[in-house]
Structures are given as structure tokens and as C-alpha cells.
Amino acid sequence: MIKLKEININNLSLWLQQAKNQTVQGRVIERIPLLSVANPSCFAVNICGESGVSYSLGDTACVFPLMSVIKPFSLLYLLEYFGAEKVSELVGFEPSAAPFNSLEQLISDNGYPRNPMINSGAITLADKLPGKDVNTRTQLFCQWLNQLAGTQLHIDLEMLTSVRATRSQVNLAIAHYLIKTGHIKNLEIALDTYEQICCISGVVQDLALLGTLLACNSSFITSENRNIVHSVMLSCGLYEASAEYAVKIGLPMKSGIGGGLLAIVPNQGAIGCYSPALDSIGNPLAGLAFMEALSQGLKLNM
């Protein structure tokens, strides 16, 4: 297997340009006003290797909200806080063939979220974050990430206002069903916490640094919990396209409608991409194209 530290920068530049050409086929998300004005042609990549090697290409100064890319980290946070047995009582670890915001899937599962990468699972876990109130919860979570990963993440209050102004009615319906089935305790706290953590924002380097928490051995995160998150990302991280890309790319990945895409190369490092032009499922087109070229070129497929 070729190591991330052996990357050829010329190949990286070629793969980036080829991937960026894919942005014309995608569309930025329109439901959230501040996300709708993102430049669809933007594309940035940052690679952080275990040995300290780092590569950064493209529009790397762009700040963006992590949105659903935060989900593996709220899972990791609670795995470390509660343990795997408790977390598995809250959410499942099974893939879903339904869209990430499917109420029908939740109803068919009697209110038990299929996995933490879909909205029902993420809202359920948001309800369980430790802290006396919503702001404290999100601040503690963001501080934990920054301290462990060396990132400069922050909660984008302007983005949060935009998200709140156009709150997803589907998410609201999901939260009502979670209340009805006893899976969350307080609808407003669960939804507000979920919206706040989705608005945790940074640049593409922050995303790759976050990924090293999952990719590399450390004394702060147990290997068992990292492996659980790897498995869930591989099977569920790209929504209903997860199985397709598990074959094509073969790495634990997570996407978000803000344009973020994170890929983990276990025991080697992490790759963060930013590309707000999305496909019909909600995955960043250029990010996936780049990751497919990188995985094939470096023989990273697990």
C-alpha cells in the first residue's frame, strides 16, 4: 500500500483539476439562504498525514459549516463519554437505503434511528450531548474538538440564524416522532443542539485535522471507538450512495450539504475536501471525484 507521505504533488494537482471540472454538474443547496450563495466552482483539498505531512490545494481559505460532517464526531464524543453499549441503546449502526432525512424510515423502525449518520440518529445524539443548556453543550463539544485536533473551529452564528430561519419541517417531524416514541426528551433542545453543531465551521485544513482524530492512534481516543466510527462512516456516511462508494473508494467517509467531505485512511491520515456543488443525493461532486482518483492512484481502497 502506498503511503500518504509518498504523494506526488503533480498528481495531486492533476486530480484536483479533473475533479473541479465536475462542479458544473452540481448545485449548491438552496433551502438555507447562506448556503445558497456559495460559489459552486470553489474546491479545496487538505491532506494531513500521521507523520505530520500536509498538502493543501485549491480555495483553502474558504470557511464553511461542517453540517452533517460533524455527525461522526458527535458519535465519537458520546462513545467516549457514555461507552459503546449505552450509545447503541440510543441509535443503531445499520445502513439505510432511504434518504438521510426520511421520516418513513424512522416510522418503519418504530422510532429507533437506523444509524447516527442520518438526521434521526444525529438529532437523537444531539439530545444527549452533556451540558446544562444548548449553548454550553455546543461550546463544550467544539472546545473538545479544538483541543484534541488542534483546530480553530467556531460556531458560525450568522449561518445558525439562516438555518433557524428556514428550519427543516422534515427534521421537525422527525423530532416529533422521536418524542412520541421516547427516544428524545426535549424537542427544542434536541433540534437546537443539532442545528448549532451543524453550524460548527472552519476551513478545509480544520476538517482534515479533525479526521486525524479518527485516523491515527492517540492516547485520547480509544481504538475501539475509532473503529466503530470507521465502520459507520464506511457503510452510512454518504447516505444511500454509501455502498456504491464503499466499493469505488473503499474508505470511511462523511459528506455534508455545506460542501464538506471527509475521508479517513486508517493509520495514515485524513483528507478534507470542500466543494459546495452537490449531486442529487447531497454529496459533493468534486470531492467524491477527487477521492476516487486519489484512492485508485495511491491504492488506498480498504
Buried (B, 14 or more C-beta within 10 A) or exposed (E): EEBBBEBEEEEBBEBBEEBBEBBEEBBBBEEBEBBBEBEBBBBBBBBBBBEEBBBBBBBBEBBBBBBBBBBBBBBBBBBBEBEBEEBEEBBBBEBBEBBBBBBEBBBEBEBBBBBBBBBBBBBBBBBBBEBEEBEEBBBBBBEBBBEBBBBEBBBBEEBBEBBBEBBBEBBEBBBBBBBEBEBBEEBEBBBBBBBBBBBBBBBBBBBBBBBBBBBBEBEEBBEEBBBBBBEBBBBBBBBBBBBEBBEBBBBBBBBBBBBBBBBBBBEBBBBBBBBBBBBEBBBBBBBBBBBBBBBBBBEBBB
